[in-house]
């Protein structure tokens, strides 16, 4: 220290000023300093000390000073520990007293979370816990301290991540000085650590809250933006708090359980009194209700299973068929008479593609993912046209006989769905005649009277057109007949049938307001009758459509095509340009909206229903029309979703062209939509 200033022992930046003050005090009063504070050793390390400065006098004059420092670091640390322990006990006692009298679970967990933040010195805390509702279902809630609830509301519950899982599994306390260096950090999608918008966390402390029965009630989680905040003392304090929280929550749940039991007993007693008073009536009503519930459940299971199985496949296949049919259509329109072989090959390919498209539409109808498009139908014409295809489908061992009723009424039904239903019944009839036989298709008028309705409550009395499909096969016993319409019920060997054919027929007929009935005897064959309501008000027979030239675009008419499949979009754009339209294109909803902002004139939005990126075609149309109310919209899809279809029918005013579509169909539909007059 020779030749150096004593100011260097002070840890703060004002060492020289403090030294000067001590010298002045020592000179004036005989003693300077005496305050405790941080000081520096020669090696630069800090220690807590108290020091005094006294003067050295010779002949009454001050010739120097003596500085004495006493190291009190250990004493200070001990005092800090005692002070922190006292504070922790105060917090735990205060929390314990509040938990002992609290009966509301949400207020209780908030008390626990607030106390945990105070104990640990965290910047924020959270308590994720399981709760059982009155119906006995368990779900996870959370409470926060020193942070708004919105801080976690947009994030999923944390139990399934590698960092949080040990706490929810009750494996013990997890403490990390820097969670970003933990090997489990960022292992869950999207593998970037904390999700965007999450509260900043470096120091991390999690404590499981375990019931007296050993089950994990939930977890206390605390965080701080700085590293190294939490210590073993924090762990001990939060362990005690978690134990008190577990006791409090167990007590609340026991109280709630006893209250529920008392209420349930009271309800049971009241129900017993009421049941005794009207027992017979309630038994009948309950039986009917169970039957309705079972039927609804079966229908729901069928719809879900079939939809998942076929809907997505049909959608993708329709996109592929759109590309195939569209390009074959272009070839046919551009091949000249000098290439008869190529024309014939393109025609055969088109026939095959159209048959595939027809099968795909039947698949969609079967899966209930296609909107019904009811039209007036002459059943005799439909059955007569279908009989030849049925004969080819069933093979030479099955003789097909068609008996058409005279003066047959017309019905309103989806012709494609009706054909699919009849074809299903024909295939089932063939399978019931493994050695061959006769299939009879018969039509006629019928009247369902009140006596029949009394025995079949779901049927409405009135006039119907009946379609009968009869075979001379093995037949069914009464128990099999009773289950025949149930989804997944089949009498065929494993791998030979899914048991969905008759349930599809049943669903279509019921959706069309009709009735279906099976008559069968073992060894004698089976007849299935479809009853469709008579169309009120006879309509004239539809005239055969005339061959028309493709309508072309008006001057400067502009179409915005929105389609995520590049090949389908390319075909649609090229076809519309060939028709004379100005065409813009986009692959998703946001891109389409940007194109609308840039272009002063867009007459028609031609968009797929299913688009990537979270915005559907219906949502795109709504946003586009909010900006341009006069914009016309034409949807296309290979897989109808509920965004434009409800209760099996298109929403009012919605224009739709189903994939795959041809050049002529596209030209006619676009012109039709553009020429529509807004009501």
VMD Tcl script that draws the C-alpha trace (Angstrom):
set ca {
  {0.00 0.00 0.00}
  {3.03 2.30 0.21}
  {2.48 5.28 -2.00}
  {-1.14 4.31 -2.77}
  {-4.48 5.78 -1.68}
  {-6.60 3.98 0.92}
  {-9.62 4.73 -1.32}
  {-9.00 1.47 -3.19}
  {-10.50 -0.63 -0.34}
  {-13.99 0.80 -0.93}
  {-16.18 -1.30 -3.23}
  {-18.26 1.62 -4.46}
  {-17.09 4.08 -7.06}
  {-16.96 7.00 -4.58}
  {-14.07 5.60 -2.52}
  {-11.97 8.79 -2.58}
  {-14.89 10.94 -1.35}
  {-15.69 8.52 1.45}
  {-12.02 8.37 2.52}
  {-11.83 12.17 2.60}
  {-14.98 12.28 4.77}
  {-13.50 9.74 7.22}
  {-10.25 11.76 7.47}
  {-12.20 14.96 8.16}
  {-14.29 13.21 10.83}
  {-11.20 11.66 12.46}
  {-9.42 15.01 12.53}
  {-12.44 16.82 13.95}
  {-13.82 14.24 16.39}
  {-10.99 11.78 16.88}
  {-12.75 8.98 15.00}
  {-13.96 8.56 11.44}
  {-15.95 5.84 9.61}
  {-17.69 3.14 11.62}
  {-20.30 2.30 8.93}
  {-20.71 -1.27 7.66}
  {-20.43 -1.92 3.96}
  {-18.74 -3.81 1.15}
  {-14.97 -3.57 0.94}
  {-12.35 -4.95 -1.45}
  {-9.42 -7.27 -0.83}
  {-6.17 -7.06 -2.69}
  {-7.36 -9.74 -5.13}
  {-10.51 -7.77 -5.84}
  {-12.94 -10.03 -3.92}
  {-15.66 -8.40 -1.82}
  {-16.28 -8.84 1.90}
  {-18.62 -7.19 4.41}
  {-16.74 -5.11 6.97}
  {-16.90 -2.32 9.51}
  {-13.91 0.02 9.86}
  {-12.61 2.98 11.89}
  {-10.06 5.69 11.14}
  {-8.19 7.37 14.01}
  {-5.52 10.10 13.88}
  {-1.84 9.77 14.93}
  {-0.72 12.88 16.80}
  {2.77 14.20 17.67}
  {2.98 17.35 19.69}
  {-0.67 18.07 19.11}
  {-0.38 17.83 15.34}
  {-1.82 15.03 13.19}
  {1.00 13.26 11.41}
  {-0.99 10.23 10.16}
  {-3.99 7.94 10.57}
  {-4.63 4.35 11.60}
  {-7.32 2.37 9.65}
  {-8.74 -0.83 11.18}
  {-11.23 -3.09 9.27}
  {-13.13 -5.96 10.87}
  {-14.46 -8.73 8.50}
  {-18.14 -9.35 9.34}
  {-19.12 -11.33 6.23}
  {-20.04 -14.50 8.13}
  {-22.09 -12.54 10.66}
  {-23.93 -10.71 7.87}
  {-24.69 -13.95 6.00}
  {-26.01 -15.45 9.23}
  {-28.20 -12.43 9.82}
  {-29.49 -12.59 6.21}
  {-30.31 -16.27 6.62}
  {-32.14 -15.63 9.90}
  {-34.01 -12.72 8.36}
  {-34.99 -14.78 5.27}
  {-36.02 -17.75 7.39}
  {-38.12 -15.47 9.60}
  {-39.75 -13.99 6.51}
  {-40.36 -17.44 5.05}
  {-41.99 -18.60 8.29}
  {-44.16 -15.51 8.30}
  {-45.26 -16.16 4.71}
  {-45.91 -19.86 5.39}
  {-47.82 -19.11 8.60}
  {-49.89 -16.46 6.86}
  {-50.60 -18.75 3.93}
  {-51.34 -21.71 6.21}
  {-53.83 -19.67 8.23}
  {-55.58 -18.53 5.02}
  {-55.62 -22.04 3.53}
  {-57.08 -23.54 6.70}
  {-60.29 -21.51 6.38}
  {-60.58 -21.16 2.59}
  {-63.28 -23.30 0.95}
  {-63.16 -21.91 -2.59}
  {-60.65 -23.82 -4.69}
  {-59.81 -20.97 -7.07}
  {-59.12 -18.49 -4.25}
  {-57.08 -21.16 -2.44}
  {-54.75 -21.80 -5.36}
  {-54.33 -18.06 -5.87}
  {-53.21 -17.71 -2.24}
  {-50.69 -20.49 -2.79}
  {-49.32 -18.95 -5.98}
  {-48.96 -15.48 -4.48}
  {-47.21 -16.90 -1.41}
  {-44.82 -18.89 -3.62}
  {-43.76 -15.77 -5.52}
  {-43.12 -13.96 -2.23}
  {-41.14 -16.89 -0.83}
  {-38.95 -17.51 -3.85}
  {-38.36 -13.98 -5.11}
  {-39.65 -15.00 -8.54}
  {-40.82 -12.47 -11.11}
  {-43.96 -14.53 -11.72}
  {-45.52 -17.78 -10.58}
  {-48.13 -20.18 -11.87}
  {-50.07 -23.10 -10.41}
  {-51.37 -25.63 -12.93}
  {-53.79 -28.05 -11.31}
  {-56.37 -30.68 -12.19}
  {-60.01 -30.17 -11.34}
  {-63.00 -32.50 -11.52}
  {-66.35 -30.99 -12.48}
  {-69.80 -32.04 -11.30}
  {-70.01 -34.59 -14.11}
  {-66.82 -36.31 -12.90}
  {-64.66 -35.12 -15.84}
  {-61.12 -33.94 -15.10}
  {-59.58 -30.91 -16.76}
  {-56.63 -28.59 -16.11}
  {-56.84 -24.99 -14.87}
  {-54.17 -22.53 -13.87}
  {-53.70 -19.40 -11.82}
  {-50.99 -16.77 -12.13}
  {-49.29 -14.34 -9.78}
  {-47.65 -11.05 -10.82}
  {-48.77 -11.72 -14.42}
  {-52.10 -11.44 -16.28}
  {-54.04 -14.62 -17.14}
  {-53.65 -13.73 -20.83}
  {-49.93 -14.46 -20.48}
  {-50.67 -18.20 -20.76}
  {-54.15 -18.27 -22.34}
  {-52.84 -18.67 -25.89}
  {-50.46 -21.52 -25.02}
  {-51.35 -25.23 -24.62}
  {-51.35 -26.85 -21.20}
  {-47.76 -27.79 -20.28}
  {-48.05 -31.33 -18.93}
  {-46.67 -33.05 -22.06}
  {-43.35 -31.18 -22.44}
  {-40.03 -32.63 -21.33}
  {-39.32 -29.74 -18.95}
  {-42.71 -29.80 -17.21}
  {-43.42 -33.55 -17.25}
  {-41.33 -34.48 -14.14}
  {-43.37 -32.06 -12.03}
  {-46.72 -33.42 -13.21}
  {-45.42 -36.97 -12.74}
  {-44.50 -36.17 -9.11}
  {-40.84 -37.07 -9.64}
  {-39.57 -34.23 -7.45}
  {-38.48 -30.60 -7.50}
  {-36.90 -29.25 -10.67}
  {-34.58 -26.26 -10.21}
  {-32.46 -24.72 -12.94}
  {-30.14 -21.72 -12.78}
  {-30.55 -21.30 -16.56}
  {-33.37 -23.30 -18.16}
  {-32.17 -22.37 -21.67}
  {-29.15 -24.64 -21.08}
  {-31.27 -27.60 -19.97}
  {-31.02 -30.57 -22.36}
  {-34.83 -30.85 -22.44}
  {-35.29 -27.21 -23.46}
  {-36.65 -26.76 -26.98}
  {-37.28 -30.48 -27.62}
  {-41.00 -29.93 -28.26}
  {-42.39 -28.44 -31.49}
  {-41.62 -25.92 -32.83}
  {-38.20 -26.66 -31.21}
  {-37.36 -23.03 -30.49}
  {-37.55 -23.05 -26.71}
  {-40.13 -20.75 -25.16}
  {-42.93 -19.96 -27.65}
  {-43.24 -16.46 -29.01}
  {-44.97 -14.16 -26.53}
  {-44.09 -16.27 -23.47}
  {-42.89 -14.53 -20.31}
  {-39.03 -14.41 -20.26}
  {-37.56 -17.19 -18.11}
  {-33.95 -18.05 -17.24}
  {-34.14 -19.16 -13.60}
  {-36.75 -21.88 -13.21}
  {-38.21 -23.69 -10.19}
  {-41.02 -26.25 -10.24}
  {-42.52 -28.11 -7.27}
  {-45.15 -30.89 -7.50}
  {-48.19 -30.65 -5.22}
  {-48.97 -34.20 -4.09}
  {-52.17 -35.32 -2.40}
  {-52.19 -37.33 0.83}
  {-53.25 -40.29 -1.33}
  {-50.07 -39.99 -3.41}
  {-51.71 -38.54 -6.52}
  {-50.26 -35.45 -8.17}
  {-52.71 -32.57 -7.78}
  {-50.71 -30.18 -9.95}
  {-47.49 -28.20 -10.06}
  {-46.16 -24.86 -8.82}
  {-43.94 -23.13 -11.38}
  {-41.82 -20.02 -10.81}
  {-39.60 -18.06 -13.15}
  {-37.25 -15.13 -13.32}
  {-35.64 -13.40 -16.28}
  {-32.24 -13.45 -14.55}
  {-30.11 -16.58 -14.14}
  {-29.25 -18.13 -10.77}
  {-32.07 -16.58 -8.72}
  {-33.38 -19.67 -6.90}
  {-31.51 -21.58 -4.17}
  {-31.86 -24.60 -1.90}
  {-33.58 -22.31 0.61}
  {-36.16 -21.50 -2.10}
  {-36.71 -25.23 -2.58}
  {-37.26 -25.80 1.13}
  {-39.72 -22.95 1.45}
  {-41.74 -24.03 -1.58}
  {-41.74 -27.67 -0.45}
  {-43.43 -26.56 2.78}
  {-45.87 -24.39 0.85}
  {-46.68 -27.27 -1.54}
  {-47.41 -29.53 1.42}
  {-49.79 -26.97 2.94}
  {-51.41 -26.43 -0.47}
  {-51.97 -30.19 -0.83}
  {-53.67 -30.38 2.56}
  {-55.84 -27.36 1.77}
  {-56.86 -28.66 -1.67}
  {-57.57 -32.14 -0.28}
  {-59.78 -30.60 2.39}
  {-61.67 -28.49 -0.16}
  {-62.18 -31.48 -2.42}
  {-63.39 -33.63 0.45}
  {-65.83 -30.89 1.38}
  {-67.02 -30.56 -2.20}
  {-67.32 -34.33 -2.55}
  {-69.42 -34.56 0.61}
  {-71.62 -31.72 -0.60}
  {-72.05 -33.43 -3.95}
  {-72.88 -36.68 -2.20}
  {-75.47 -34.98 0.00}
  {-76.97 -33.23 -3.03}
  {-76.93 -36.47 -4.99}
  {-78.66 -38.31 -2.17}
  {-81.29 -35.60 -2.02}
  {-81.82 -35.76 -5.77}
  {-81.98 -39.56 -5.58}
  {-84.59 -39.42 -2.84}
  {-86.68 -36.91 -4.79}
  {-86.28 -38.97 -7.95}
  {-87.33 -42.11 -6.09}
  {-90.49 -40.43 -4.85}
  {-91.26 -39.22 -8.38}
  {-90.37 -42.59 -9.87}
  {-92.69 -44.42 -7.53}
  {-95.48 -42.05 -8.52}
  {-95.07 -42.48 -12.28}
  {-93.01 -45.64 -12.60}
  {-94.70 -47.24 -15.56}
  {-94.78 -44.04 -17.60}
  {-91.13 -43.30 -16.90}
  {-90.03 -46.82 -17.81}
  {-91.71 -46.46 -21.21}
  {-90.29 -42.98 -21.79}
  {-86.83 -44.05 -20.71}
  {-86.91 -47.06 -22.99}
  {-87.87 -44.92 -25.96}
  {-85.21 -42.39 -25.11}
  {-82.55 -45.09 -24.92}
  {-83.61 -46.36 -28.33}
  {-83.35 -42.86 -29.80}
  {-79.96 -42.33 -28.18}
  {-78.66 -45.64 -29.51}
  {-79.85 -44.79 -33.00}
  {-78.25 -41.34 -32.84}
  {-74.99 -42.87 -31.60}
  {-74.93 -45.44 -34.39}
  {-75.58 -42.76 -36.97}
  {-72.82 -40.58 -35.54}
  {-70.33 -43.45 -35.51}
  {-71.17 -44.34 -39.09}
  {-70.83 -40.78 -40.33}
  {-67.51 -40.27 -38.56}
  {-65.93 -43.54 -39.63}
  {-67.00 -43.31 -43.25}
  {-66.12 -39.65 -43.53}
  {-62.59 -40.16 -42.20}
  {-62.08 -43.19 -44.42}
  {-63.18 -41.76 -47.74}
  {-63.53 -37.99 -47.65}
  {-59.87 -37.00 -47.77}
  {-58.99 -39.64 -50.38}
  {-61.82 -38.51 -52.63}
  {-60.76 -34.87 -52.32}
  {-57.17 -35.57 -53.39}
  {-58.35 -37.93 -56.13}
  {-60.71 -35.28 -57.50}
  {-57.80 -32.82 -57.74}
  {-55.83 -35.42 -59.72}
  {-58.84 -36.13 -61.95}
  {-59.29 -32.41 -62.53}
  {-55.78 -32.23 -64.00}
  {-56.32 -35.38 -66.09}
  {-59.77 -34.48 -67.42}
  {-58.84 -30.85 -67.98}
  {-55.78 -31.67 -70.07}
  {-57.59 -34.44 -71.98}
  {-60.32 -31.90 -72.73}
  {-57.67 -29.51 -74.08}
  {-56.23 -32.30 -76.24}
  {-59.65 -33.18 -77.67}
  {-60.38 -29.56 -78.53}
  {-57.03 -29.05 -80.25}
  {-56.52 -32.38 -82.08}
  {-57.45 -32.00 -85.73}
  {-59.13 -34.55 -88.00}
  {-55.72 -35.50 -89.35}
  {-54.98 -37.37 -86.09}
  {-57.83 -39.92 -85.78}
  {-55.74 -42.34 -83.75}
  {-54.83 -39.68 -81.20}
  {-58.44 -38.49 -81.11}
  {-59.61 -42.03 -80.39}
  {-56.97 -42.49 -77.66}
  {-57.91 -39.17 -76.03}
  {-61.61 -40.11 -76.19}
  {-60.99 -43.48 -74.54}
  {-58.84 -41.85 -71.87}
  {-61.56 -39.25 -71.24}
  {-64.19 -41.99 -70.88}
  {-62.02 -43.76 -68.32}
  {-61.35 -40.56 -66.40}
  {-65.05 -39.67 -66.34}
  {-65.89 -43.13 -65.02}
  {-63.28 -42.60 -62.30}
  {-64.85 -39.22 -61.52}
  {-68.25 -40.87 -61.27}
  {-66.86 -43.44 -58.85}
  {-65.28 -40.68 -56.78}
  {-68.59 -38.85 -56.56}
  {-70.22 -42.07 -55.39}
  {-67.47 -42.37 -52.79}
  {-68.22 -38.85 -51.56}
  {-71.93 -39.57 -51.49}
  {-71.25 -42.78 -49.59}
  {-69.18 -40.87 -47.03}
  {-71.88 -38.20 -46.62}
  {-69.34 -35.55 -47.63}
  {-71.29 -34.47 -50.72}
  {-74.16 -32.02 -50.54}
  {-77.47 -33.38 -51.75}
  {-78.66 -31.62 -54.89}
  {-82.35 -32.65 -55.07}
  {-84.01 -32.39 -58.49}
  {-87.29 -33.57 -59.97}
  {-86.61 -37.16 -61.02}
  {-88.52 -39.53 -63.27}
  {-87.70 -42.77 -61.46}
  {-88.64 -44.94 -64.44}
  {-86.13 -43.14 -66.65}
  {-83.43 -43.38 -63.98}
  {-83.99 -47.10 -63.25}
  {-84.21 -47.97 -66.94}
  {-80.92 -46.19 -67.63}
  {-79.28 -47.81 -64.62}
  {-80.37 -51.40 -65.38}
  {-77.83 -51.87 -68.17}
  {-74.95 -50.73 -65.95}
  {-76.20 -53.04 -63.17}
  {-76.23 -55.96 -65.61}
  {-72.61 -55.26 -66.61}
  {-71.61 -54.82 -62.97}
  {-73.19 -58.01 -61.64}
  {-71.91 -60.35 -64.33}
  {-73.41 -62.99 -66.59}
  {-74.58 -65.29 -63.77}
  {-77.18 -62.74 -62.62}
  {-80.25 -62.10 -64.78}
  {-81.59 -58.56 -64.36}
  {-85.31 -57.95 -64.89}
  {-86.83 -54.46 -64.86}
  {-90.57 -53.91 -64.24}
  {-91.57 -50.24 -64.58}
  {-94.88 -49.04 -63.15}
  {-97.31 -47.15 -65.39}
  {-98.27 -43.55 -64.58}
  {-95.42 -43.26 -62.08}
  {-95.30 -40.07 -60.03}
  {-92.18 -37.92 -59.99}
  {-90.02 -37.44 -56.88}
  {-87.52 -34.83 -55.73}
  {-84.20 -36.49 -54.94}
  {-80.51 -36.35 -55.72}
  {-80.25 -38.59 -58.81}
  {-76.60 -39.50 -58.18}
  {-77.35 -40.56 -54.61}
  {-80.41 -42.50 -55.73}
  {-78.37 -44.36 -58.34}
  {-75.73 -45.14 -55.72}
  {-78.40 -46.51 -53.36}
  {-79.91 -48.77 -56.04}
  {-76.45 -49.97 -57.09}
  {-75.62 -50.80 -53.46}
  {-78.77 -52.89 -53.15}
  {-78.00 -54.64 -56.44}
  {-74.47 -55.56 -55.31}
  {-75.83 -56.89 -52.00}
  {-78.38 -58.96 -53.94}
  {-75.63 -60.43 -56.13}
  {-73.62 -61.40 -53.02}
  {-76.71 -63.16 -51.65}
  {-76.82 -65.32 -54.82}
  {-73.32 -66.86 -55.02}
  {-74.47 -69.43 -57.57}
  {-76.33 -66.91 -59.71}
  {-80.00 -66.06 -59.93}
  {-82.48 -63.33 -60.83}
  {-82.47 -59.70 -59.70}
  {-85.69 -57.74 -60.17}
  {-85.93 -53.95 -60.23}
  {-89.51 -52.74 -59.90}
  {-91.13 -49.31 -59.61}
  {-94.64 -48.28 -58.63}
  {-96.83 -45.79 -56.79}
  {-97.71 -46.49 -53.16}
  {-99.70 -44.97 -50.31}
  {-98.60 -45.29 -46.68}
  {-101.61 -45.09 -44.41}
  {-102.05 -44.23 -40.74}
  {-102.13 -47.87 -39.68}
  {-98.62 -48.42 -41.06}
  {-97.41 -45.15 -39.47}
  {-98.71 -46.29 -36.07}
  {-96.26 -49.20 -36.20}
  {-93.40 -47.11 -37.71}
  {-93.30 -43.80 -35.87}
  {-90.52 -42.34 -38.02}
  {-92.63 -42.59 -41.21}
  {-95.01 -39.88 -42.46}
  {-98.29 -40.95 -44.03}
  {-98.81 -39.96 -47.66}
  {-98.12 -40.79 -51.30}
  {-94.79 -42.32 -52.28}
  {-92.93 -43.76 -55.23}
  {-91.54 -47.16 -54.32}
  {-88.44 -48.78 -55.83}
  {-88.11 -52.52 -55.07}
  {-84.90 -54.53 -55.44}
  {-85.57 -58.27 -55.10}
  {-83.31 -61.31 -55.23}
  {-83.76 -65.07 -54.98}
  {-80.82 -65.52 -52.63}
  {-80.17 -67.05 -49.22}
  {-82.37 -64.59 -47.33}
  {-82.05 -63.33 -43.74}
  {-83.53 -64.35 -40.40}
  {-85.50 -61.75 -38.33}
  {-82.51 -60.91 -36.10}
  {-80.31 -60.16 -39.12}
  {-83.05 -58.02 -40.68}
  {-83.30 -56.02 -37.46}
  {-79.56 -55.22 -37.58}
  {-79.12 -54.87 -41.33}
  {-79.12 -51.06 -41.41}
  {-76.64 -50.70 -38.55}
  {-73.23 -49.35 -39.63}
  {-70.48 -51.99 -39.81}
  {-72.93 -54.87 -39.44}
  {-72.32 -57.48 -42.14}
  {-72.96 -61.16 -42.69}
  {-70.14 -61.40 -45.24}
  {-66.78 -63.03 -44.42}
  {-63.91 -60.88 -43.15}
  {-62.51 -58.79 -45.98}
  {-65.59 -59.21 -48.19}
  {-67.64 -56.29 -46.91}
  {-67.51 -53.34 -44.53}
  {-71.16 -53.37 -43.54}
  {-71.72 -49.79 -44.72}
  {-73.79 -50.29 -47.90}
  {-77.23 -50.59 -46.33}
  {-76.50 -47.91 -43.74}
  {-75.64 -45.52 -46.60}
  {-78.92 -46.38 -48.31}
  {-80.79 -45.82 -45.06}
  {-79.12 -42.44 -44.43}
  {-79.81 -41.18 -47.97}
  {-83.46 -42.25 -47.93}
  {-84.07 -40.69 -44.51}
  {-82.34 -37.47 -45.57}
  {-84.63 -37.39 -48.60}
  {-87.72 -37.67 -46.38}
  {-88.44 -41.26 -47.33}
  {-88.62 -44.73 -45.82}
  {-86.80 -48.01 -46.45}
  {-87.99 -51.49 -45.50}
  {-86.55 -55.02 -45.77}
  {-88.68 -58.13 -46.36}
  {-86.78 -61.43 -46.22}
  {-87.11 -65.14 -45.49}
  {-84.29 -67.63 -45.08}
  {-83.90 -69.63 -48.29}
  {-86.51 -67.56 -50.14}
  {-84.69 -64.33 -50.93}
  {-84.88 -60.66 -49.97}
  {-86.74 -57.55 -51.13}
  {-85.65 -54.05 -50.16}
  {-88.17 -51.27 -50.82}
  {-87.23 -47.60 -51.02}
  {-90.14 -45.17 -50.53}
  {-89.55 -41.60 -51.76}
  {-92.21 -38.87 -51.27}
  {-94.24 -37.87 -54.31}
  {-93.21 -34.48 -55.72}
  {-95.96 -31.96 -55.04}
  {-97.00 -30.34 -58.33}
  {-96.12 -32.28 -61.44}
  {-93.43 -30.77 -63.62}
  {-93.00 -31.23 -67.31}
  {-90.38 -33.68 -68.49}
  {-86.98 -32.12 -68.86}
  {-86.05 -31.45 -72.44}
  {-82.75 -32.79 -73.66}
  {-80.10 -30.12 -73.42}
  {-79.12 -28.55 -76.68}
  {-75.53 -28.38 -77.82}
  {-74.39 -24.82 -77.17}
  {-71.23 -22.97 -77.97}
  {-69.08 -22.14 -74.98}
  {-69.96 -18.62 -73.75}
  {-66.95 -16.35 -73.83}
  {-65.86 -13.38 -71.77}
  {-67.12 -9.86 -72.04}
  {-64.72 -7.00 -72.61}
  {-62.02 -6.78 -69.92}
  {-63.88 -9.18 -67.58}
  {-61.40 -10.27 -64.91}
  {-61.38 -13.51 -62.87}
  {-59.25 -14.12 -59.77}
  {-58.45 -17.87 -59.48}
  {-57.49 -19.11 -55.99}
  {-56.29 -22.73 -55.88}
  {-53.45 -24.32 -53.87}
  {-52.89 -27.22 -56.31}
  {-50.55 -25.80 -58.96}
  {-51.66 -28.12 -61.77}
  {-55.38 -27.55 -61.14}
  {-54.76 -23.79 -60.93}
  {-52.76 -23.85 -64.18}
  {-55.59 -25.65 -66.01}
  {-58.25 -23.27 -64.69}
  {-56.18 -20.19 -65.59}
  {-55.40 -21.43 -69.11}
  {-59.03 -22.39 -69.77}
  {-60.36 -19.01 -68.64}
  {-57.77 -17.16 -70.70}
  {-58.75 -19.26 -73.71}
  {-62.33 -18.08 -73.14}
  {-61.13 -14.46 -73.26}
  {-61.04 -13.51 -69.60}
  {-58.30 -11.53 -67.92}
  {-57.04 -13.89 -65.22}
  {-55.24 -13.30 -61.93}
  {-54.08 -16.21 -59.78}
  {-53.22 -16.86 -56.13}
  {-52.34 -19.97 -54.11}
  {-54.07 -19.04 -50.83}
  {-56.42 -16.53 -49.17}
  {-53.92 -13.85 -48.08}
  {-52.32 -13.79 -51.55}
  {-55.77 -13.40 -53.10}
  {-56.64 -10.46 -50.83}
  {-53.35 -8.77 -51.78}
  {-54.21 -9.24 -55.47}
  {-57.63 -7.65 -54.90}
  {-55.95 -4.64 -53.29}
  {-53.68 -4.19 -56.30}
  {-56.23 -4.67 -59.09}
  {-58.85 -2.00 -59.76}
  {-61.21 -4.44 -61.52}
  {-62.05 -8.02 -60.52}
  {-65.46 -9.35 -61.62}
  {-65.35 -12.92 -60.29}
  {-63.58 -14.73 -57.44}
  {-63.15 -18.41 -58.45}
  {-61.86 -20.17 -55.32}
  {-61.38 -23.65 -53.90}
  {-63.33 -24.29 -50.68}
  {-60.34 -25.92 -48.96}
  {-57.26 -23.65 -48.89}
  {-53.97 -23.84 -46.97}
  {-52.91 -21.48 -44.21}
  {-56.04 -21.49 -42.06}
  {-58.30 -19.36 -44.30}
  {-61.08 -21.26 -46.10}
  {-62.60 -20.25 -49.40}
  {-65.76 -19.13 -47.59}
  {-63.75 -16.87 -45.25}
  {-61.85 -15.46 -48.23}
  {-65.12 -14.71 -50.04}
  {-66.55 -12.97 -46.96}
  {-63.48 -10.72 -46.56}
  {-63.33 -9.98 -50.28}
  {-67.00 -9.00 -50.41}
  {-66.58 -6.78 -47.38}
  {-64.19 -4.72 -49.53}
  {-66.03 -5.21 -52.85}
  {-69.73 -5.92 -52.22}
  {-70.49 -6.42 -55.94}
  {-67.86 -9.15 -56.40}
  {-69.30 -12.42 -57.78}
  {-68.05 -15.68 -56.20}
  {-67.86 -19.21 -57.62}
  {-66.63 -22.03 -55.36}
  {-65.07 -25.30 -56.45}
  {-64.26 -28.39 -54.42}
  {-63.73 -32.10 -54.55}
  {-64.81 -32.49 -50.94}
  {-67.67 -30.36 -49.62}
  {-67.15 -29.01 -46.11}
  {-69.64 -27.32 -43.83}
  {-68.28 -23.87 -44.66}
  {-70.72 -23.56 -47.62}
  {-72.93 -26.62 -47.05}
  {-75.31 -27.15 -44.16}
  {-77.91 -29.84 -43.49}
  {-76.84 -31.65 -46.65}
  {-77.65 -28.77 -49.04}
  {-75.78 -25.80 -50.44}
  {-76.25 -22.53 -48.56}
  {-78.67 -20.15 -50.25}
  {-77.04 -18.09 -52.99}
  {-73.84 -20.16 -53.08}
  {-72.53 -21.09 -56.54}
  {-70.47 -24.30 -56.75}
  {-68.81 -26.33 -59.49}
  {-67.61 -29.74 -58.35}
  {-64.22 -31.17 -59.33}
  {-63.41 -32.58 -61.74}
  {-65.07 -30.20 -64.23}
  {-64.65 -29.95 -67.99}
  {-63.82 -26.94 -70.14}
  {-67.45 -26.65 -71.27}
  {-68.79 -26.93 -67.70}
  {-66.38 -24.26 -66.49}
  {-67.24 -21.92 -69.35}
  {-70.99 -22.26 -68.79}
  {-70.81 -21.94 -64.99}
  {-68.55 -18.86 -65.02}
  {-70.79 -17.14 -67.57}
  {-73.87 -18.09 -65.57}
  {-72.47 -16.61 -62.34}
  {-71.24 -13.42 -64.03}
  {-74.60 -12.87 -65.72}
  {-76.60 -13.35 -62.53}
  {-78.51 -10.31 -61.38}
  {-78.02 -9.53 -57.67}
  {-81.29 -9.54 -55.73}
}
mol new
graphics top color blue
foreach p $ca { graphics top sphere $p radius 0.5 }
foreach p [lrange $ca 0 end-1] q [lrange $ca 1 end] { graphics top cylinder $p $q radius 0.2 }
display resetview
